[in-house]
Amino acid sequence: MNVEENVIDVQSWTGRTMEIGFAMTVQFQIWLVTQGEVEVRINGTRSRLRTGMALLLDRGQITKVERNDDAFQMTMLHVDPFDLVAPPLTERYVTPFIETIGHHVLHPAEPGDKAILETLHKVIRSLKKDSVFALFDATLQLAVVWRYWIQRQPVTRRHGQERMQRMITYIHDHDTMKLSLEDIAAAGGLSRAECCRYFSKWGDTSPLAYVQDVRMQRAARLLCETDSPVAEVANRFGFTSVSHFVQTFKKVHHQTPLAFRKQKT
């Protein structure tokens, strides 16, 4: 759900709806795992989030969901930290921390983290209330979370993070085109060999394998959101053979496009 013109964006994800692949945060983002577990790489470092844990993400972080169980459920919140404090305070309490605080995993067993996890649950409860003060209360509670986070030591950006960001962005911006390894490497200012090492290090995959994953994730969304025939979807992503598209789709989603559409709709 979107609250008051996207001041706070709340999304619910499950093991079936959570997309596998790279993503980059553009706002302050919070993952709150309410059931099951998920394995995710954060700037190339693997982490496992279990029930009751949460992940705080600064802008510009690279995440890659690798695996989750069928019981997995998560609430994700997106908010611009500039919306959490009064404008006169942003230069002191927001601007200096953007893209410097990295990420932080909250554990229920840690006393300080436990209090913040309880605050996050209050945020969600506040937003569900039929009250004129719901957004006001949730915003105040998120400001507490932000204050807790910015007290932590700044995090040094990992070497190569900007190059990886550029290559991922390039792939997503050109996902209907036939991309070559040279194209992707050039986007990051790297050689082909260096490009392959980056994708292996940051996501345990190859550049072209990731291109295929992105295309099949996009194809899956089209199958769910439109009534376009499979042949039309295949053609949109440059497949001249429908059977080849079906085989490629099945490798990523473990079922045929028609079966996927039927299950999701």
N, C-alpha and C positions, 0 to 999 in steps of 0.2 A: 504494500500500500504506500501511496505517496501522501505525505502530511503537509498541508498548507504550502502549496506550490513548491514542493520538493525541499523545504527547509530540512526535513529529516525524511530520508527515503528508507523504508523498511521492506526487506524482501525475505521470503521464506524459501529455503532450499531443502531438497531431500536427496537421497542416494540416486534417484532416477532423474531428477531435474538438474543436479549440479553438473556443470560442464567441465570436462577434463581438458586441461591445457593451460597455456600461459595467459595471464591477465596483468594489467598494470593499474594501480590505484590512482585515481585523479582527485580523490577527496579523502578526508579522515574516514577510515572504514573499520568496522568492528564485526568480527565473526563470533557468534555465540553458539556453541554446540549444545543442543538441548537433548540429543539422543544419538547413540552410536559413536562412530569415530571416522576421522578423515586424515589421510596422509597428504601433506602439502609441502612443496618446496617454496621457501621464502628467500628470494635473492640467491637461489641455488642451494640453500641449506635445507635439508629435509627435517620436517617436524611432524609429530603425530598429535592431533587434537582429539581429546576424548570428551565424553559427556561432562558438562559442567565447566569446561575450559573455554577460554576466549582468546581471540587474536586481535591485537590493535595494530593497525597499519597506517603509516604516514603516507602522504602523497608520493608517487613515484616508485613504489615498491613493486617488485615483480614476483607474482605468485604463480604456482603451477600445481593444481590439484592432480594428484596421481592415482589415488584410489580412495573409495569410501565403501562402507558396508551398506547393505540393503536397508538397515534400520536407521541410517544416518538422517538426522534432521538438524537444521541450523537456521538461525535468524541472523540476517546481515543488515547492518545499519550503515548508511552513508550520510555524512553531514559535512558541511564546510565549517571548519573551526572559526572562521571569521563571523559566522552567524551565532556563535555561542557567547561572545562577550561584547560589551559596548564598544562602539568604534574608537573612542579615545584610548581604550586599553589594548587594541589589537597590535599596535606597533611594539608594545612591550611583552605581550603574552601570547601572541600568535605568530606574527611575521618571522621573528628570529628562529622559530622552531620548525617551520615548514621545510620538509625534506632534510631534516637533521636528526629526527628522533627515530627513524627507521621503523622497527616493529617490536612488539613485546607480547609474549604469551602469558596469559593470566592463569594461574593454577589455584584451585580451591584450597589447597593445603597451605598456601602462603598467606599469612595473616593480612598483609596489605592488599594483596590481590583479591582475597575473599571479599573484603568490603567493597571493592570496585565491581566485582562480579554481582554482588547483591544490588549495587546501584544500577547496573545494566538491566537487571530484571525489573527494577522499578521503572526504568525508562520505557520498557515494553508495556508494562502494566498501565503506565500513565497514558500512553498513546492509544490504548484500547478503551479508555474511559470516555464516556459521553459527557464531557465537561468542557466548558469554555477555557479552562486553565490547563487542559491536557498538554498542549504544545509548550506552554510556558513551563510547566513542571518538568517535562522531558528535557527541555533545553537547559534548565538549571542543573539537572542531574548529569547531563552530558558534559557540562562545563566542569563539574567535579571530576569526571573521568579525565578530561583534557588536562586539568591542573595536576592530577596524580601523575600523568604520563610525562609532562614536560619537566617534572622535577628529576627525572632520570638523566643519566649521563648521555650526551649526544652520541649518535652512532655514525661512524665513518662510512661513507658510501663505499660499497665494494668495488674493487678495481674492475673496470669493464662494464659497469652497470649501465652507463649511458649508451654504450655501443649496443648492448643487448636490447635496450629499450627501443633504439632506432630500428633494429632489424625486426623485432616483433611488430612494431607499428607498421613498418613497410609491408610485411606479410598480410596483416589484417586489412590494410588499405588497398591491397591488390589481390584479394582472395579469389576473384573470378578470373584472373589472368594466369597464364602458364608461366610460372616463375622458375628461373634457373638458379643454381647455386651461386653463380657469378653475380646475379642481381641482388641476392640477399646479402652476400659478402660486401658488395659495394655500398649498400645502405649503411653498414656498420663500419665502413672504412677498413675492412680486413681482407686478407687473402682467403681463398677458398678453404685452405687447411685450417686457418685460424677460426674461421666461421664455424666449421664443423666442431672444433674443440670447444667453442663457446656454448653451443647448443648441447653438447654432451655434458659439459660441466654444470650448466645452469638447469638443465631439464632432462638429462639422460635420454636424449633423443637426437635426431639429425635434423638439419634445416628443412630438407625436402619432406621428411616424414611429418614434421610439424605443419608444413604447408598443407599436406593432405588432411591432417587432423582438423585444421581450421576450416578447410573447404567442406569437410563432411559435417562439422558442427553447424556451419551456415546452412548447408543443404537440409540438415535435420530441422532447423528452425523454419525454413521455407515449407517443408512438408507439413509441419504442425500449424503454421499460421496462414497458409494459403491452400487452395484446392488445385494447385497446378499439377498436371500429370507428371509422373516420374520422369518421363522422357524430356519434358520441358525443363525440369530442375537439372537433369543431367547435362543438357545442352548449355544451360546458363553457366555451368562450371567447366565448360570446354570439353566435355566427354562426347565423343562422336559415337560411342557404343554404349547403349543402355546397360547391356550385360556387364560391361567393364565398370560402369558407375555402381551397379548393384553390388558387385564383388568388393569394390573399394569401400562402399558404405558399410557393408557387412563386417569388414575387417575392423572398422572403428566402433560401430554400434552393436555388433554381434547379432544383428537381425537385418532382414531386408527392409528397404525403404517403405514398402506397403505395410509390413508388419509393424514397423516403428510408428508410422502414422496412425494405424489403428489403435495401438496401445496408448499413445499419447493423447489421442483425441477421444 
